[in-house]
């Protein structure tokens, strides 16, 4: 499920949550609701393609990923994982949950 949140004023942010309620992907802050909704549509469109995931390692050795649109722009980022396999499980969860996920505005 995508949760679309109004941060303040006209700023919006979304998260993608797995069935267990854990956040598996977070967006940047958008300057309008329409832009955030477009971001959700972009995640749904791009999430099934493995080549859209940028796998990264932080300075402290933790793993994370970014999901990128066809233009190379980051449309979502993961939490930090302690293992590479945990990160890969996160990617698989986005692939599984994002395409048909409903959106709830909170």
C-alpha positions in Angstrom: 0.0 0.0 0.0 1.2 3.5 -0.8 0.6 6.1 1.9 0.4 9.6 0.6 1.1 12.2 3.3 0.7 16.0 3.4 3.9 17.2 5.1 3.1 20.9 5.4 1.3 23.3 3.2 1.3 21.9 -0.4 4.2 19.5 0.2 3.6 15.8 -0.1 5.6 12.6 0.5 4.7 8.9 0.0 5.9 5.6 1.3 5.3 2.1 0.1 4.5 -0.4 2.8 4.7 -4.2 2.7 1.8 -6.3 3.8 3.3 -6.5 7.3 3.2 -2.6 7.5 7.0 -2.2 7.2 8.1 0.8 5.0 10.1 -0.5 2.0 10.4 2.6 -0.1 10.2 6.4 0.7 9.9 9.3 -1.7 11.4 12.7 -1.8 9.1 15.6 -0.8 7.0 16.9 -3.7 5.7 20.4 -4.0 2.2 19.3 -4.9 -0.2 16.4 -4.4 -0.3 15.9 -8.2 3.5 15.6 -8.4 3.5 13.0 -5.6 0.7 11.0 -7.3 2.8 11.1 -10.5 5.7 9.8 -8.4 3.6 6.8 -7.2 2.6 6.0 -10.8 6.3 6.1 -11.7 7.2 3.7 -8.9 4.4 1.4 -10.1 5.6 1.6 -13.7 9.4 1.1 -13.0 9.4 -1.2 -10.0 9.3 -4.5 -12.0 12.5 -3.7 -13.9 15.6 -4.8 -12.1 17.8 -2.4 -14.0 16.0 0.5 -12.4 17.4 -0.3 -9.0 20.6 1.3 -7.9 22.3 -0.8 -5.2 24.4 1.2 -2.9 26.6 0.8 0.2 26.8 3.6 2.8 30.0 4.9 4.4 29.2 2.8 7.5 28.9 -0.4 5.5 25.1 -0.6 5.4 23.2 -1.4 2.2 20.4 0.5 0.5 18.8 1.0 -2.9 17.3 3.7 -5.0 14.6 3.2 -7.6 15.1 5.3 -10.6 12.8 6.4 -13.4 13.7 6.0 -17.1 15.2 9.5 -17.0 17.6 8.5 -14.2 15.8 10.5 -11.5 15.4 8.8 -8.1 11.8 8.2 -7.3 12.2 6.3 -4.1 14.8 5.2 -1.6 15.0 2.3 0.8 15.8 2.0 4.5 19.3 0.9 5.5 19.9 -2.8 5.6 22.7 -4.6 7.6 23.2 -7.2 4.9 23.2 -7.3 1.1 20.7 -10.1 1.2 18.3 -7.9 3.3 18.6 -5.2 0.6 17.8 -7.7 -2.1 14.8 -8.9 -0.1 13.7 -5.2 0.0 14.0 -4.9 -3.7 12.0 -8.1 -4.3 9.3 -6.7 -1.9 9.0 -3.5 -3.9 8.8 -5.5 -7.1 6.0 -7.6 -5.6 4.1 -4.9 -3.8 4.3 -1.8 -5.9 2.7 -2.6 -9.2 -0.9 -3.2 -8.0 -0.7 -1.3 -4.7 -3.6 0.9 -3.6 -2.9 4.5 -2.4 -4.3 5.7 0.9 -4.1 9.4 1.8 -3.3 10.0 5.4 
